[in-house]
Amino acid sequence: MFGTIVAIFFTLAIFSFLYKDNPVYKFAEHFFVGIASGYFIVIQYHNVFIPNLISPLYSEGIKPLWSPEAVKLWSLFLVFPFGMGLLMFAKFSRDITWLARWPMAVVVGSFSGLQIIGYAQGDLVPQIHANMLPIVKAGAVTTFLENPGLFTLLDVLWNPILIVGVTCTLIYFFFSVPHKNVIGGAATLGIWFLMISFGASYGNTVMTRISLLIERFDFLVAHWELTLAILPCVVAGIILLSFRKQTAA
């Protein structure tokens, strides 16, 4: 019951932003960020810090750190990334803040190198492979002639539309020649394909958020007695805290 009351309160507190930015919403926002930060630190400690640093340095955690038998020779190299991680905290001091540039450079450089390979194998190569298509799908024309209709027609036009869209989009990003005449028309068509793609992606994102919103509404309706009891408290808190803030100002 207590967990349900807390969940309803914070749900209504976040929804109060639809009215305006208010102290109750700020409290819920700060509380959520604090909880998420603490949870993230604990997860990083148990899933990253212990298995990647503490466990390799200790042999089953029985012997003390200063015991020579407790440390594996190869694991001593882990002291270097640990030291680089400590340099991150140099950002909190104006005098030695420049030391934080070294670990940041290592993180950005290594991450970029690894991600280039990952994106090439995960995104670039599969996209190139997916666009190696015949002009018309095999059997699509025969199916359309046997059963004319909108869906069978789209099945015939699918590959040509995809080929033209990819080509025009690449032309739009090709700046070695002026976008005039035929090249300009193709670039304009590429913009249309880009806008359709971005619109579909945005619509999919909104649909996901709407699904989350429906889940919250379903939760509030399922506990409508508690919702009706807590709603006046949230409204009163908004009014009182806003009035106190204006009085203090």
Secondary structure, 3 states (H helix, E strand, C coil): CHHHHHHHHHHHHHHHHHCCCCHHHHHHHHHHHHHHHHHHHHHHHHHHHHHHHHHHHCCCCCCCCCCHHHCCCHHHHHHHHHHHHHHHHHHHCCCCHHHHHHHHHHHHHHHHHHHHHHHHHHHHHHHHHHCCCCCCCCCHHHHHHHCCCHHHHHHHHHHHHHHHHHHHHHHHCCCCCCCCHHHHHHHHHHHHHHHHHHHHHHHHHHHHHHHHHHHHHHHHHHCHHHHHHHHHHHHHHHHHHHHHHHHHC
